[in-house]
Amino acid sequence: MWKLGGLFAVAAGSMFAVRDRQSTKVEMHDSDWRKVYDPYNTFVKKISGLSNRVFRPKNEIEDWESAIASNPHLHEKIKVSVLAQMAADGSLLHNPPRVYSPTKPLLDEVIPEGSPLLQDREVYCIWHFAEGSESHNGIVHGGAVALALDESFGHGFMSLGRGSGFTASLTVDYRKPVPSGQAVLAKIAVQSIEGRKVYLTGKVSDGGEQHYADARALFITARTAPPPAAAAGGGGSKARFQFPVNMLIDDGQSTQE
């Protein structure tokens, strides 16, 4: 009951915050990518999304996702980023992405491209874009696709079991418009590993023959540092991650973490 009461409390508070809809009508065309902000519809979508997040209805999955989910070498990750969780409010995403990743870590320092060690280590992320993610009618904004790829690449990196890491570069080649309102697959593979550098590739599709985008990313494994007590000579056993200004100091490249 407390969940239901909390939901109505949020709904009531948000209702007071929503201003009256403007009386001025703006004529729009399908070819116009600009959308007029409608506070009422946005409010309704967010309340619907909040209800889904509270009561967690079981979503039906496509046949191609069922094949991925039944792979004994993969497990479904429950935890996704806070950003992905907050976006799943029914406006940008219908629900948080579902992520399937390998069960075994890969800790080798150097693994060249084409190595057998990198085979069968794909990570699969399923996204459900909602109407609020659109740029043109029925078409997902390219920036939303890039955001989904960055999140998916992060899961690809984390599947290696190397601890924390950061995006150093991300490149997206768009092939076809991504439709909203249906399941979209981001398939991530590790291309090679060079010490702290992890190179990954990605492909966005409908789970079948429709190919929407290709992507490449470079992730940098965070350096570890002794805890403050150990650094001061006071002992301590747990390491913590550094957050340096330059992640690629070794080869002279400059990038922001």
Buried (B, 14 or more C-beta within 10 A) or exposed (E): EEEEEEBEEBBEEBEEEEEEEEEEEEEEEEEEEEBEEEBEEBBBBBBBBBBBBEEEEEEEBBEBBEEBBEEEEBBEBEEBBEEBBEBBBBBBBBBBBBBBBBEEEBEEEEBEEEBEEBEEBBBBBBBBBBBBBBBBBEBBBBEBBBBBBBBBBBBBBBBBEBEBBBBBEBEBEBEEBBBBBEBBBBBBBBBBBEEBBBBBBBBBBBBEEBEBBBBBBBBBBBBEBEBEEBEEEEEBEEEBEEEEEEBBEEEEEEBEB
